Amino acid sequence: MEFATWLMVELPVIGEWVLALAAGAIYFSFSRRAPAHNVTRMRQVFIAAVAVIFGVAALSTFLQYSVWKADQFSQNFLPPHQSILYFAKYAGTHFWLTPVLSLVIAGAFFLFLHVLARKNERFFEEGEIELGALAALLAGWPGFVIFLPAVFLAVVVISGAKLMLQKSAYTTLGLPLLVGLFVALVWGDATLRLVGLGLLAVIPGAR
């Protein structure tokens, strides 16, 4: 039971970091010199992220059912003592709601970046829109609340640094997106509590 609990808590964190590091490696690799190749790789990592996140949700659901089934008291919350809908509601709010919200946020952010790119292409290199969707997905809810301002702050800092170094003040969004993701993964929870937004994480399953 203790191992199952540990797995449900730590596996999502491990998966997020592995995927975030993979995205960073692709972004900074020589492969990004080939635009089409970079887009394909980012899309592959995004699909892998969706599979991992919902796979973890499915595994957590299975483990939770197994834990309840093995305990004499919690058996009362499962069939035939209770309708399976009771467990489905519990699993849905604790394990599935946050991934679904995160996917919706990632989709909305992808559309926003796509519109922004159509209006001003200088903000993006090939694959950075896909990187943005991936970063939003991994930041998730409520981490996106920290991720988004962190991205904009990173844009300002990087642009200012380039201007001070007498380089172009323009910067594409790839690096700021990775910085925002790093901030959300490392300091997201603590920052939300610090600014009084900890209640955003009351949704069961949100970290």
Number of C-alpha atoms within 10 A of each C-alpha: 13 8 9 15 13 10 17 19 14 10 15 20 14 12 16 20 16 13 19 23 14 14 21 18 13 18 22 12 11 10 15 19 13 10 12 12 14 23 20 14 20 26 18 14 19 23 13 13 21 19 12 17 25 18 13 20 23 15 17 23 21 13 18 20 18 14 16 17 16 12 11 8 9 12 17 13 17 17 13 9 9 12 11 12 13 13 18 15 12 14 21 18 15 18 24 23 17 24 22 18 16 22 21 16 19 24 17 14 21 20 14 14 20 18 12 15 16 11 10 10 13 13 17 18 18 19 21 24 26 25 29 28 25 31 28 29 28 31 27 28 27 24 28 23 18 22 29 19 12 21 23 16 15 19 23 16 13 18 18 17 14 15 13 11 10 9 11 12 15 15 18 16 22 23 19 23 27 24 21 27 30 20 18 28 21 12 14 24 19 13 17 19 13 10 8 10 14 15 10 16 17 10 14 15 18 20 17
